[in-house]
Amino acid sequence: EDMQKLGGSEALDEPYLATPLLRMVQKRAGWLVILFLGELLTASAMQFFEGELQKAIVLVQFIPLIISSGGNSGSQATSLIIRAMALGGFTLSEWWRILRREIISGLALGLILGVVGFTRIAVWQQFSHIYGEHWLLVAFTVGIALVGIVLWGSLAGSMLPLILKRLGLDPATSSAPFVATLVDVTGLIIYFSVALVILRGTLL
C-alpha cells in the first residue's frame, strides 16, 4: 500500500488482475490530475523567465538536467524517510537530526552533481565551442544551481513526510512524484535566479 502511495496512486482493494479497469482508472486519476496541475506551475515559472530564456537560449539545454536532479534527490530522501519511519528508526522530536543530516548529504550530493555538470560543459566546449565565449559563466551557473537544487530537493523530500505526520496525516501521501513536482517548480526558480546573478551583464 505504501509503495503505491509513493508511486502516486491510491492502494488497490483487490488483486491487480481482479480490479475492474474503471476502478483502477479512478484510483490513479486523482493523483495524476494533482500532479498535472502542479506541473502547470512549472510552465508558469518558465513563462515568468521567458525574457531570460530568449536572451540566453543556452540555459534551456540544461533545464531537464536541473529539474530531474532536484526531483531525484527529493524522491530519494522521501523514500528513505518513509522507510525509516515504518521501521521506527526515529521519533518526530528528532527532526532536527534528520534536517542536519540532509543538509550535509544534500550539499555533498549537490557538489558531486555540480562538478559533473561543470565538467561536462567544459569538456564539450573544448570540442565544439557550442556554449560561446561566456561558457565558463554558464558552467558555474549550472554547477551552483545544481548544488542549490539538490540540497533543496533533499530538504523538501525529508521534511514533508515529517510535517504530514505531525499534522496527523499519512506521510506516505507525500509520494515521490508529489515531491518531484514541488521541486520541479522551485528548481526552475533557483536555476534562473542563479543565472540572473552570474550572467547579468553578459548573456542576460
Z-matrix of the N, CA and C atoms (Angstrom, degrees):
N
C 1 1.464
C 2 1.519 1 110.89
N 3 1.358 2 116.89 1 -47.57
C 4 1.460 3 119.93 2 179.47
C 5 1.519 4 110.94 3 -62.70
N 6 1.328 5 117.39 4 -36.27
C 7 1.454 6 120.11 5 179.26
C 8 1.519 7 110.82 6 -64.53
N 9 1.336 8 117.23 7 -36.41
C 10 1.454 9 119.83 8 177.39
C 11 1.519 10 110.83 9 -67.16
N 12 1.325 11 117.00 10 -39.15
C 13 1.460 12 120.00 11 178.25
C 14 1.517 13 110.82 12 -66.95
N 15 1.331 14 116.04 13 -39.80
C 16 1.457 15 119.19 14 177.21
C 17 1.516 16 110.79 15 -61.85
N 18 1.319 17 116.66 16 -29.63
C 19 1.458 18 120.29 17 179.15
C 20 1.510 19 113.10 18 -84.72
N 21 1.335 20 117.75 19 -0.06
C 22 1.452 21 120.40 20 176.96
C 23 1.520 22 113.29 21 85.78
N 24 1.315 23 118.10 22 38.01
C 25 1.459 24 121.06 23 176.70
C 26 1.520 25 109.09 24 -147.67
N 27 1.351 26 115.23 25 157.50
C 28 1.455 27 119.74 26 176.88
C 29 1.524 28 109.57 27 -78.23
N 30 1.334 29 115.96 28 155.13
C 31 1.462 30 120.19 29 -179.01
C 32 1.527 31 110.49 30 -69.42
N 33 1.332 32 115.74 31 142.96
C 34 1.457 33 121.15 32 175.77
C 35 1.524 34 109.57 33 -81.71
N 36 1.341 35 115.88 34 141.45
C 37 1.458 36 120.68 35 -179.77
C 38 1.525 37 112.14 36 -86.68
N 39 1.327 38 116.29 37 -14.17
C 40 1.456 39 121.43 38 -177.36
C 41 1.521 40 109.04 39 -131.07
N 42 1.340 41 117.64 40 167.45
C 43 1.466 42 119.64 41 173.76
C 44 1.524 43 110.84 42 -55.57
N 45 1.306 44 116.66 43 150.70
C 46 1.469 45 122.07 44 -173.81
C 47 1.527 46 112.24 45 -52.09
N 48 1.338 47 117.60 46 -52.87
C 49 1.463 48 120.52 47 -175.77
C 50 1.522 49 112.74 48 -71.16
N 51 1.336 50 117.08 49 -18.17
C 52 1.464 51 120.42 50 179.35
C 53 1.524 52 112.06 51 -91.04
N 54 1.316 53 117.37 52 -8.19
C 55 1.465 54 121.19 53 -178.83
C 56 1.522 55 110.10 54 -81.00
N 57 1.341 56 118.63 55 125.79
C 58 1.469 57 120.77 56 177.62
C 59 1.531 58 111.04 57 -58.84
N 60 1.326 59 115.89 58 144.62
C 61 1.463 60 120.53 59 -176.95
C 62 1.525 61 111.81 60 -58.87
N 63 1.333 62 117.14 61 -41.19
C 64 1.457 63 120.05 62 -179.01
C 65 1.520 64 110.83 63 -61.41
N 66 1.332 65 116.90 64 -42.52
C 67 1.461 66 120.35 65 179.09
C 68 1.530 67 110.60 66 -65.59
N 69 1.326 68 116.69 67 -37.51
C 70 1.452 69 119.85 68 179.45
C 71 1.531 70 110.79 69 -65.16
N 72 1.332 71 115.63 70 -39.68
C 73 1.464 72 119.64 71 177.19
C 74 1.522 73 110.18 72 -63.81
N 75 1.329 74 116.65 73 -43.09
C 76 1.463 75 120.50 74 179.18
C 77 1.521 76 111.52 75 -61.24
N 78 1.332 77 116.61 76 -39.68
C 79 1.465 78 120.91 77 -179.51
C 80 1.526 79 111.31 78 -64.32
N 81 1.321 80 116.77 79 -33.45
C 82 1.462 81 120.47 80 -173.98
C 83 1.525 82 113.42 81 -95.37
N 84 1.332 83 116.83 82 -23.90
C 85 1.461 84 120.13 83 -172.11
C 86 1.523 85 112.87 84 -65.84
N 87 1.330 86 116.78 85 -40.73
C 88 1.463 87 119.40 86 -176.26
C 89 1.511 88 112.77 87 -57.34
N 90 1.326 89 116.02 88 -49.97
C 91 1.464 90 119.87 89 -179.85
C 92 1.521 91 111.27 90 -64.30
N 93 1.338 92 116.73 91 -40.78
C 94 1.461 93 119.09 92 -178.89
C 95 1.524 94 111.33 93 -62.82
N 96 1.329 95 116.93 94 -39.31
C 97 1.467 96 120.37 95 178.10
C 98 1.526 97 110.45 96 -65.10
N 99 1.340 98 116.33 97 -44.16
C 100 1.465 99 120.15 98 178.92
C 101 1.521 100 110.88 99 -60.78
N 102 1.328 101 116.46 100 -45.72
C 103 1.461 102 120.52 101 -179.72
C 104 1.521 103 111.10 102 -66.67
N 105 1.335 104 117.16 103 -36.41
C 106 1.463 105 120.49 104 177.83
C 107 1.520 106 110.93 105 -63.75
N 108 1.333 107 116.22 106 -44.08
C 109 1.464 108 119.60 107 177.70
C 110 1.521 109 110.74 108 -62.18
N 111 1.334 110 116.32 109 -36.98
C 112 1.457 111 119.59 110 176.33
C 113 1.512 112 112.11 111 -63.42
N 114 1.332 113 116.25 112 -40.47
C 115 1.461 114 119.58 113 179.73
C 116 1.523 115 111.63 114 -68.58
N 117 1.331 116 117.76 115 -24.04
C 118 1.462 117 119.96 116 174.35
C 119 1.520 118 110.79 117 -61.14
N 120 1.335 119 116.40 118 -30.63
C 121 1.460 120 119.74 119 175.90
C 122 1.522 121 110.48 120 -66.61
N 123 1.332 122 116.75 121 -31.75
C 124 1.460 123 120.28 122 175.60
C 125 1.521 124 109.98 123 -62.94
N 126 1.332 125 116.30 124 -43.41
C 127 1.463 126 120.25 125 177.37
C 128 1.523 127 110.87 126 -62.60
N 129 1.326 128 116.47 127 -38.66
C 130 1.467 129 120.21 128 178.45
C 131 1.520 130 111.18 129 -64.66
N 132 1.335 131 116.37 130 -38.96
C 133 1.465 132 120.04 131 177.93
C 134 1.520 133 110.83 132 -63.47
N 135 1.324 134 117.43 133 -39.88
C 136 1.460 135 120.64 134 178.51
C 137 1.524 136 110.96 135 -66.81
N 138 1.325 137 116.99 136 -37.59
C 139 1.461 138 120.07 137 176.95
C 140 1.523 139 111.01 138 -64.48
N 141 1.324 140 116.46 139 -36.95
C 142 1.466 141 120.62 140 179.88
C 143 1.524 142 110.89 141 -62.02
N 144 1.343 143 115.85 142 -36.73
C 145 1.461 144 120.55 143 -179.11
C 146 1.528 145 111.90 144 -99.45
N 147 1.322 146 116.95 145 23.36
C 148 1.462 147 120.66 146 -176.18
C 149 1.525 148 112.05 147 -60.17
N 150 1.326 149 116.47 148 -38.66
C 151 1.458 150 119.73 149 179.30
C 152 1.511 151 112.21 150 -61.50
N 153 1.326 152 116.23 151 -42.60
C 154 1.463 153 120.47 152 179.04
C 155 1.529 154 110.96 153 -65.98
N 156 1.336 155 116.36 154 -37.53
C 157 1.461 156 119.95 155 179.75
C 158 1.521 157 111.22 156 -64.97
N 159 1.328 158 117.00 157 -37.44
C 160 1.460 159 120.59 158 179.43
C 161 1.524 160 111.51 159 -68.71
N 162 1.333 161 116.63 160 -33.55
C 163 1.464 162 120.18 161 179.84
C 164 1.524 163 111.65 162 -76.88
N 165 1.311 164 116.69 163 -38.13
C 166 1.471 165 121.26 164 -176.56
C 167 1.522 166 108.62 165 -126.06
N 168 1.330 167 115.34 166 76.17
C 169 1.462 168 120.42 167 -176.50
C 170 1.520 169 111.83 168 -61.94
N 171 1.339 170 116.28 169 -21.72
C 172 1.465 171 120.31 170 -179.46
C 173 1.528 172 111.32 171 -61.58
N 174 1.334 173 116.60 172 -26.71
C 175 1.463 174 119.85 173 -179.19
C 176 1.525 175 112.23 174 -65.69
N 177 1.337 176 115.98 175 -28.63
C 178 1.467 177 120.28 176 -177.20
C 179 1.525 178 111.11 177 -62.43
N 180 1.335 179 116.56 178 -34.20
C 181 1.460 180 120.68 179 -176.49
C 182 1.528 181 112.46 180 -58.56
N 183 1.328 182 116.10 181 -28.43
C 184 1.463 183 119.75 182 -172.58
C 185 1.525 184 113.57 183 -100.58
N 186 1.337 185 117.51 184 1.79
C 187 1.466 186 119.81 185 -179.98
C 188 1.528 187 112.00 186 -60.62
N 189 1.340 188 119.85 187 -47.75
C 190 1.477 189 118.51 188 177.54
C 191 1.524 190 112.67 189 -59.06
N 192 1.324 191 116.40 190 -40.03
C 193 1.469 192 121.00 191 178.39
C 194 1.522 193 110.97 192 -61.68
N 195 1.317 194 115.84 193 -45.01
C 196 1.460 195 121.59 194 -175.98
C 197 1.528 196 111.12 195 -65.45
N 198 1.325 197 116.81 196 -53.41
C 199 1.462 198 119.10 197 -172.97
C 200 1.531 199 111.70 198 -72.53
N 201 1.334 200 117.24 199 -32.20
C 202 1.465 201 118.09 200 178.68
C 203 1.524 202 111.39 201 -70.00
N 204 1.326 203 117.14 202 -35.23
C 205 1.467 204 120.37 203 179.11
C 206 1.523 205 110.96 204 -64.96
N 207 1.333 206 116.53 205 -43.75
C 208 1.460 207 119.82 206 177.80
C 209 1.514 208 112.09 207 -65.57
N 210 1.340 209 116.22 208 -43.27
C 211 1.456 210 119.79 209 178.89
C 212 1.513 211 112.73 210 -63.91
N 213 1.325 212 116.03 211 -39.86
C 214 1.467 213 119.75 212 179.34
C 215 1.525 214 111.84 213 -65.06
N 216 1.327 215 116.74 214 -42.34
C 217 1.466 216 119.50 215 179.77
C 218 1.525 217 110.77 216 -66.15
N 219 1.336 218 116.46 217 -38.16
C 220 1.457 219 119.92 218 177.51
C 221 1.518 220 112.51 219 -66.23
N 222 1.331 221 116.12 220 -41.56
C 223 1.462 222 120.43 221 179.05
C 224 1.523 223 111.21 222 -65.10
N 225 1.325 224 116.38 223 -40.25
C 226 1.463 225 120.19 224 176.61
C 227 1.523 226 111.12 225 -59.17
N 228 1.338 227 115.46 226 -48.89
C 229 1.462 228 120.06 227 -177.84
C 230 1.526 229 111.14 228 -62.45
N 231 1.330 230 116.63 229 -42.94
C 232 1.462 231 120.56 230 179.17
C 233 1.523 232 111.62 231 -59.86
N 234 1.321 233 115.87 232 -46.71
C 235 1.465 234 120.22 233 -179.38
C 236 1.525 235 111.45 234 -61.81
N 237 1.338 236 116.16 235 -42.53
C 238 1.462 237 120.03 236 -179.58
C 239 1.523 238 111.67 237 -64.85
N 240 1.334 239 116.57 238 -43.12
C 241 1.463 240 120.53 239 -177.30
C 242 1.526 241 111.12 240 -68.50
N 243 1.322 242 117.56 241 -44.80
C 244 1.462 243 120.00 242 -179.66
C 245 1.523 244 110.63 243 -64.83
N 246 1.315 245 116.70 244 -38.13
C 247 1.466 246 120.30 245 176.23
C 248 1.525 247 110.57 246 -63.10
N 249 1.339 248 116.54 247 -44.29
C 250 1.464 249 120.30 248 179.61
C 251 1.525 250 111.29 249 -64.95
N 252 1.330 251 117.41 250 -37.54
C 253 1.463 252 121.03 251 178.07
C 254 1.530 253 110.68 252 -64.59
N 255 1.329 254 116.12 253 -40.74
C 256 1.461 255 119.98 254 -179.82
C 257 1.523 256 111.70 255 -64.49
N 258 1.329 257 116.10 256 -30.39
C 259 1.463 258 120.86 257 -179.37
C 260 1.525 259 112.53 258 -91.85
N 261 1.340 260 116.83 259 0.91
C 262 1.463 261 120.31 260 -178.96
C 263 1.513 262 112.88 261 69.54
N 264 1.326 263 116.21 262 35.54
C 265 1.463 264 120.41 263 -175.55
C 266 1.512 265 114.73 264 -76.23
N 267 1.337 266 117.99 265 -12.56
C 268 1.458 267 121.24 266 179.23
C 269 1.523 268 109.04 267 -163.50
N 270 1.324 269 115.64 268 168.87
C 271 1.460 270 121.53 269 174.31
C 272 1.521 271 108.80 270 -111.01
N 273 1.329 272 116.49 271 162.36
C 274 1.463 273 119.95 272 -178.28
C 275 1.524 274 112.11 273 -62.44
N 276 1.331 275 116.64 274 -27.85
C 277 1.465 276 119.66 275 179.53
C 278 1.524 277 112.05 276 -68.12
N 279 1.315 278 116.96 277 -12.13
C 280 1.464 279 121.27 278 178.99
C 281 1.524 280 111.92 279 -96.37
N 282 1.334 281 117.02 280 19.16
C 283 1.462 282 120.74 281 -177.44
C 284 1.518 283 112.26 282 -57.57
N 285 1.330 284 116.23 283 -33.92
C 286 1.464 285 119.60 284 -177.64
C 287 1.521 286 110.97 285 -66.71
N 288 1.328 287 117.31 286 -31.38
C 289 1.463 288 120.25 287 177.00
C 290 1.526 289 110.46 288 -68.39
N 291 1.333 290 114.81 289 -39.24
C 292 1.465 291 119.32 290 177.03
C 293 1.524 292 110.13 291 -65.29
N 294 1.341 293 115.95 292 -43.86
C 295 1.461 294 120.39 293 178.90
C 296 1.522 295 110.85 294 -58.73
N 297 1.314 296 116.24 295 -45.16
C 298 1.466 297 120.55 296 -179.65
C 299 1.524 298 111.28 297 -62.11
N 300 1.316 299 116.29 298 -44.22
C 301 1.467 300 120.11 299 179.84
C 302 1.524 301 111.42 300 -64.65
N 303 1.332 302 116.50 301 -39.57
C 304 1.462 303 119.68 302 -178.62
C 305 1.527 304 111.95 303 -72.41
N 306 1.329 305 117.27 304 -31.23
C 307 1.466 306 119.33 305 174.83
C 308 1.524 307 109.70 306 -62.84
N 309 1.323 308 115.91 307 -46.31
C 310 1.467 309 120.30 308 -178.71
C 311 1.526 310 110.94 309 -66.75
N 312 1.333 311 116.16 310 -49.26
C 313 1.464 312 118.88 311 -178.30
C 314 1.523 313 111.43 312 -68.26
N 315 1.338 314 117.11 313 -36.65
C 316 1.460 315 120.35 314 178.03
C 317 1.513 316 112.10 315 -63.59
N 318 1.328 317 116.31 316 -42.01
C 319 1.462 318 120.09 317 176.90
C 320 1.523 319 111.01 318 -64.11
N 321 1.331 320 116.41 319 -43.34
C 322 1.468 321 120.33 320 -179.60
C 323 1.526 322 110.92 321 -63.03
N 324 1.328 323 116.19 322 -46.88
C 325 1.460 324 119.96 323 179.43
C 326 1.524 325 111.18 324 -65.07
N 327 1.340 326 116.20 325 -39.65
C 328 1.454 327 119.97 326 178.08
C 329 1.516 328 112.32 327 -63.52
N 330 1.327 329 116.40 328 -40.48
C 331 1.463 330 120.26 329 177.75
C 332 1.524 331 111.14 330 -63.96
N 333 1.327 332 116.24 331 -40.86
C 334 1.467 333 119.65 332 178.79
C 335 1.530 334 110.53 333 -60.98
N 336 1.327 335 116.61 334 -50.18
C 337 1.458 336 120.10 335 -179.69
C 338 1.525 337 111.31 336 -67.90
N 339 1.343 338 116.46 337 -34.94
C 340 1.456 339 120.09 338 177.69
C 341 1.517 340 111.97 339 -61.97
N 342 1.324 341 116.42 340 -42.64
C 343 1.469 342 120.99 341 178.13
C 344 1.527 343 110.32 342 -65.34
N 345 1.333 344 116.19 343 -41.30
C 346 1.466 345 119.67 344 178.47
C 347 1.529 346 110.42 345 -62.53
N 348 1.336 347 116.58 346 -45.48
C 349 1.456 348 120.53 347 179.01
C 350 1.515 349 112.64 348 -63.14
N 351 1.328 350 116.71 349 -43.79
C 352 1.466 351 121.93 350 178.27
C 353 1.526 352 110.17 351 -60.74
N 354 1.331 353 115.93 352 -46.11
C 355 1.466 354 120.85 353 -178.57
C 356 1.520 355 111.34 354 -64.19
N 357 1.307 356 116.28 355 -39.78
C 358 1.467 357 120.04 356 179.25
C 359 1.516 358 110.55 357 -59.36
N 360 1.329 359 117.27 358 -46.41
C 361 1.460 360 120.75 359 -179.96
C 362 1.522 361 110.69 360 -64.30
N 363 1.328 362 116.95 361 -43.54
C 364 1.466 363 121.21 362 -178.96
C 365 1.526 364 111.42 363 -62.00
N 366 1.326 365 117.16 364 -43.31
C 367 1.471 366 120.82 365 -178.63
C 368 1.526 367 110.66 366 -67.73
N 369 1.338 368 116.57 367 -46.87
C 370 1.465 369 119.69 368 179.91
C 371 1.528 370 110.78 369 -61.16
N 372 1.327 371 117.09 370 -37.50
C 373 1.459 372 120.89 371 -178.90
C 374 1.522 373 111.42 372 -63.05
N 375 1.302 374 117.28 373 -36.80
C 376 1.460 375 120.86 374 -178.21
C 377 1.529 376 111.76 375 -65.61
N 378 1.316 377 116.78 376 -28.51
C 379 1.467 378 119.96 377 -176.49
C 380 1.525 379 113.48 378 -98.78
N 381 1.325 380 116.87 379 -29.79
C 382 1.470 381 118.34 380 -172.83
C 383 1.523 382 114.42 381 -123.65
N 384 1.326 383 117.63 382 -18.63
C 385 1.476 384 122.47 383 -178.82
C 386 1.535 385 111.89 384 55.34
N 387 1.311 386 116.47 385 35.50
C 388 1.468 387 119.85 386 -175.01
C 389 1.528 388 113.17 387 -81.03
N 390 1.331 389 117.51 388 -12.07
C 391 1.463 390 119.32 389 -175.93
C 392 1.521 391 113.37 390 -100.06
N 393 1.333 392 117.04 391 3.12
C 394 1.454 393 120.58 392 173.72
C 395 1.517 394 114.13 393 77.94
N 396 1.327 395 114.09 394 -173.61
C 397 1.464 396 119.50 395 -174.96
C 398 1.522 397 113.18 396 -70.08
N 399 1.306 398 117.40 397 -20.73
C 400 1.467 399 120.69 398 -178.89
C 401 1.533 400 111.51 399 -100.70
N 402 1.333 401 116.53 400 29.01
C 403 1.467 402 121.00 401 -175.60
C 404 1.527 403 112.16 402 -59.97
N 405 1.349 404 116.65 403 -34.03
C 406 1.462 405 119.24 404 -178.28
C 407 1.528 406 110.86 405 -65.41
N 408 1.332 407 116.54 406 -39.15
C 409 1.462 408 120.18 407 177.23
C 410 1.530 409 110.82 408 -66.81
N 411 1.328 410 115.65 409 -38.15
C 412 1.468 411 119.65 410 176.72
C 413 1.528 412 110.26 411 -62.38
N 414 1.333 413 116.08 412 -42.60
C 415 1.466 414 120.67 413 179.62
C 416 1.523 415 111.16 414 -62.91
N 417 1.335 416 116.71 415 -42.43
C 418 1.465 417 120.00 416 177.56
C 419 1.529 418 110.61 417 -65.26
N 420 1.327 419 116.57 418 -38.38
C 421 1.464 420 120.38 419 178.64
C 422 1.522 421 111.14 420 -59.79
N 423 1.321 422 116.35 421 -49.17
C 424 1.463 423 121.10 422 -179.54
C 425 1.527 424 110.77 423 -64.92
N 426 1.333 425 116.68 424 -44.10
C 427 1.464 426 120.54 425 -178.49
C 428 1.517 427 112.76 426 -62.83
N 429 1.325 428 116.38 427 -47.74
C 430 1.464 429 120.36 428 -179.06
C 431 1.528 430 110.94 429 -68.11
N 432 1.335 431 116.42 430 -40.24
C 433 1.464 432 119.81 431 178.45
C 434 1.525 433 111.00 432 -61.52
N 435 1.322 434 117.05 433 -39.10
C 436 1.463 435 120.36 434 178.59
C 437 1.525 436 111.48 435 -62.72
N 438 1.316 437 116.82 436 -40.03
C 439 1.469 438 119.72 437 177.58
C 440 1.530 439 110.04 438 -59.85
N 441 1.329 440 115.99 439 -48.55
C 442 1.458 441 120.04 440 -178.57
C 443 1.515 442 113.38 441 -65.30
N 444 1.322 443 116.66 442 -40.94
C 445 1.462 444 120.60 443 -175.68
C 446 1.522 445 111.67 444 -73.29
N 447 1.322 446 117.31 445 -41.25
C 448 1.466 447 119.95 446 178.20
C 449 1.530 448 110.31 447 -66.07
N 450 1.327 449 116.61 448 -39.46
C 451 1.465 450 120.21 449 176.10
C 452 1.521 451 110.56 450 -61.56
N 453 1.321 452 116.56 451 -47.93
C 454 1.458 453 120.67 452 179.77
C 455 1.529 454 111.14 453 -62.79
N 456 1.328 455 117.18 454 -40.62
C 457 1.452 456 120.42 455 177.84
C 458 1.518 457 112.09 456 -60.86
N 459 1.323 458 116.33 457 -42.04
C 460 1.466 459 120.76 458 178.98
C 461 1.525 460 111.19 459 -64.18
N 462 1.329 461 116.30 460 -42.41
C 463 1.466 462 120.28 461 -179.69
C 464 1.528 463 111.27 462 -67.51
N 465 1.332 464 116.62 463 -46.14
C 466 1.465 465 119.97 464 -179.67
C 467 1.522 466 110.96 465 -63.80
N 468 1.318 467 116.06 466 -43.44
C 469 1.457 468 120.16 467 -178.03
C 470 1.514 469 113.89 468 -66.77
N 471 1.318 470 116.91 469 -29.44
C 472 1.467 471 120.03 470 -178.83
C 473 1.527 472 112.88 471 -89.32
N 474 1.319 473 117.34 472 -33.26
C 475 1.460 474 120.23 473 -175.52
C 476 1.526 475 113.52 474 -84.33
N 477 1.325 476 117.65 475 -31.49
C 478 1.463 477 119.83 476 -176.59
C 479 1.531 478 112.91 477 -60.13
N 480 1.339 479 119.92 478 -44.02
C 481 1.467 480 118.70 479 176.23
C 482 1.527 481 112.95 480 -60.69
N 483 1.329 482 116.86 481 -35.54
C 484 1.464 483 120.17 482 179.64
C 485 1.527 484 111.19 483 -68.65
N 486 1.328 485 115.64 484 -39.52
C 487 1.466 486 119.78 485 178.72
C 488 1.526 487 110.21 486 -63.62
N 489 1.317 488 116.56 487 -45.46
C 490 1.465 489 120.05 488 179.06
C 491 1.524 490 111.67 489 -62.84
N 492 1.319 491 116.02 490 -39.88
C 493 1.462 492 120.17 491 177.73
C 494 1.520 493 110.79 492 -62.34
N 495 1.322 494 117.08 493 -41.91
C 496 1.462 495 121.99 494 178.77
C 497 1.521 496 110.69 495 -63.98
N 498 1.324 497 117.19 496 -33.38
C 499 1.460 498 121.52 497 179.40
C 500 1.523 499 112.53 498 -80.94
N 501 1.324 500 116.26 499 -0.41
C 502 1.452 501 120.18 500 179.56
C 503 1.514 502 114.08 501 83.15
N 504 1.334 503 117.09 502 15.01
C 505 1.455 504 121.79 503 179.58
C 506 1.524 505 110.06 504 -99.52
N 507 1.305 506 115.49 505 164.31
C 508 1.463 507 120.65 506 179.83
C 509 1.528 508 109.18 507 -74.94
N 510 1.333 509 118.77 508 115.27
C 511 1.466 510 120.21 509 -177.71
C 512 1.511 511 113.46 510 -63.91
N 513 1.326 512 117.56 511 -20.57
C 514 1.463 513 119.42 512 179.29
C 515 1.523 514 111.84 513 -66.66
N 516 1.355 515 116.64 514 -18.08
C 517 1.458 516 118.93 515 178.61
C 518 1.520 517 111.94 516 -72.82
N 519 1.339 518 117.22 517 -14.87
C 520 1.473 519 119.51 518 172.86
C 521 1.519 520 106.91 519 -82.44
N 522 1.328 521 114.55 520 63.13
C 523 1.454 522 121.39 521 -172.33
C 524 1.513 523 111.21 522 -66.57
N 525 1.342 524 114.53 523 160.74
C 526 1.457 525 120.54 524 179.91
C 527 1.528 526 112.25 525 -56.38
N 528 1.346 527 120.15 526 -42.39
C 529 1.466 528 118.56 527 177.44
C 530 1.522 529 113.22 528 -61.19
N 531 1.338 530 117.49 529 -36.79
C 532 1.461 531 119.95 530 179.65
C 533 1.518 532 110.78 531 -65.68
N 534 1.320 533 116.73 532 -44.93
C 535 1.462 534 120.92 533 178.25
C 536 1.522 535 110.09 534 -63.17
N 537 1.332 536 116.75 535 -41.38
C 538 1.460 537 120.36 536 179.74
C 539 1.523 538 111.03 537 -61.53
N 540 1.339 539 116.80 538 -40.09
C 541 1.462 540 120.36 539 178.53
C 542 1.522 541 110.86 540 -64.71
N 543 1.324 542 116.72 541 -43.42
C 544 1.459 543 121.19 542 177.74
C 545 1.521 544 111.03 543 -59.32
N 546 1.325 545 116.11 544 -44.98
C 547 1.462 546 120.39 545 -177.37
C 548 1.526 547 110.97 546 -72.05
N 549 1.331 548 118.14 547 -28.75
C 550 1.463 549 120.53 548 175.70
C 551 1.522 550 110.83 549 -56.93
N 552 1.320 551 115.53 550 -50.27
C 553 1.466 552 120.83 551 -176.73
C 554 1.521 553 110.86 552 -64.98
N 555 1.320 554 116.36 553 -52.49
C 556 1.464 555 119.94 554 -177.72
C 557 1.524 556 111.15 555 -69.13
N 558 1.338 557 116.75 556 -29.17
C 559 1.461 558 119.75 557 178.65
C 560 1.512 559 112.15 558 -63.66
N 561 1.326 560 116.95 559 -40.49
C 562 1.463 561 120.23 560 176.97
C 563 1.517 562 111.22 561 -62.85
N 564 1.323 563 116.33 562 -40.52
C 565 1.468 564 120.04 563 179.18
C 566 1.522 565 110.14 564 -63.02
N 567 1.340 566 116.84 565 -43.94
C 568 1.467 567 120.49 566 177.95
C 569 1.523 568 110.26 567 -61.78
N 570 1.326 569 116.95 568 -46.30
C 571 1.467 570 122.22 569 -177.51
C 572 1.519 571 111.47 570 -58.41
N 573 1.323 572 116.93 571 -51.35
C 574 1.459 573 119.77 572 -176.67
C 575 1.525 574 112.10 573 -73.75
N 576 1.306 575 117.76 574 -27.44
C 577 1.468 576 119.91 575 174.98
C 578 1.523 577 110.31 576 -66.38
N 579 1.341 578 116.39 577 -43.29
C 580 1.468 579 120.44 578 176.16
C 581 1.522 580 109.98 579 -62.41
N 582 1.335 581 116.73 580 -41.98
C 583 1.464 582 120.85 581 179.92
C 584 1.525 583 111.36 582 -62.18
N 585 1.327 584 117.05 583 -40.93
C 586 1.462 585 120.38 584 179.70
C 587 1.521 586 111.49 585 -62.38
N 588 1.323 587 116.80 586 -36.70
C 589 1.466 588 120.64 587 -179.72
C 590 1.526 589 111.13 588 -72.72
N 591 1.331 590 117.01 589 -46.07
C 592 1.463 591 120.84 590 -173.04
C 593 1.527 592 112.55 591 -81.05
N 594 1.331 593 117.21 592 -37.82
C 595 1.465 594 120.70 593 -172.86
C 596 1.519 595 114.00 594 -97.23
N 597 1.325 596 117.51 595 -0.16
C 598 1.467 597 119.80 596 179.60
C 599 1.532 598 109.75 597 -61.84
N 600 1.311 599 115.31 598 131.48
C 601 1.466 600 120.08 599 -179.45
C 602 1.515 601 113.59 600 90.58
N 603 1.332 602 117.18 601 -9.19
C 604 1.469 603 120.38 602 177.31
C 605 1.528 604 108.88 603 -117.71
N 606 1.331 605 116.40 604 -86.63
C 607 1.464 606 119.79 605 177.57
C 608 1.524 607 112.26 606 -81.69
N 609 1.316 608 117.12 607 -24.68
C 610 1.470 609 121.29 608 -178.74
C 611 1.520 610 110.95 609 -115.40
